[in-house]
Amino acid sequence: MTIHTPTELRKQTRRLDRVNPEVHRVLAAMRGGAALHLTFRPSPQWALTTGTTVSDAAAKLIMARPGIVGVGDSLFGDQFAQTWRWVGPA
C-alpha cells in the first residue's frame, strides 16, 4: 500500500483543479449532443464536434465516466474508440 506525502497530494489536487473545469464544460456540451473525437492532424488531438479542443488529461477523465461510451470506431482493432458519446448520467 502506498502512502502519499502531503506534497504529492497537493500536486495531484492542483492538477485536478486545472482539469475539472474543462471536464465539466465538455460534459455539458456532450449532454447537449456533441461528441468527443480523437483526430490525428498532425498529431493525436481530442476535439468536440463543436470544434472545441479538449486536453488529453480531460479526455481520459471523461472516457472513464460510466455515462460516456465509445461508439466503436477505432483505427486499429484493440485500441480505444475514436468517438465518444453521452448516453446517460455521468
N, C-alpha and C positions, 0 to 999 in steps of 0.2 A: 504494500500500500504506500502510495506516495503522499508525503505531507508537503503541501505548498507553503512557501515562505510568504510573508506579507508583501514583499517586493514583487514576486511572481503574480500574486493575486491582484495587486494594483495595476500591473501591466496588462493582465487579461481584462480587467474592468475597463481600463481606458480604451482598449481595442473595441470592446463591445459597445461602449458609449459612442464611438465613432460609427460603427456599422449599424446599430439598431435603428436609428432614424431612417437610414436608407432602406432597410428591410421593411419597415412599416410603410414607406412610400410605395415601394414595389408591390407589396401585398395589396395595398389599396387599389393600385392600378390593375392588378390581376383580378381582384374581386369585380372590377368594372368590365372585365372581358379581355384585357391584354394578356398576351402570352410571353413567356420568357424564352429567348432563343440564344443558342450558342452559335456565334458566327466565327468564321476563320478569315478575316480580312484585316490586315495581313497576318495577324497573329490571333489566337483564340480570344474572343471578347464576348461578354454577355450583354444582351440588349433586350428591351421590351419591344413589342410590336408598335408601340407609340414612337419609337426612335430613341428613347431614353437609354443611356448606357448604364450598366449595373456592374459594380465591382465583383471580382471573383469571390471575395470573402462573403459578401451579401448573398450572392447566388448560392453558395454552398449552404448557408443557413436556411435559405428559402427552400431549397430542394430537400432538406431534412425534415420539413414540416409535414404532418400527416395529411393535410388537405391539399397538398400540391403533388401532382403526379406527372411523370414523363409520359408523353404521348407516343413513345415507341420508335421514333425515328432517330437512329444513330448511324454515324458514318461507318463505324466498324462494329461488328457483331456484339462484343462483350463490353461495350462502353456505356456510359450514361446516355440517356436520350438527349437530343439537341433542342427539343421543345418541351416546355413545362407549362402546365395549365392549372388553374384553380378549380377544384371540384367540390370543396366543402369547407367546413371550419378548419382553420389553421392557426 
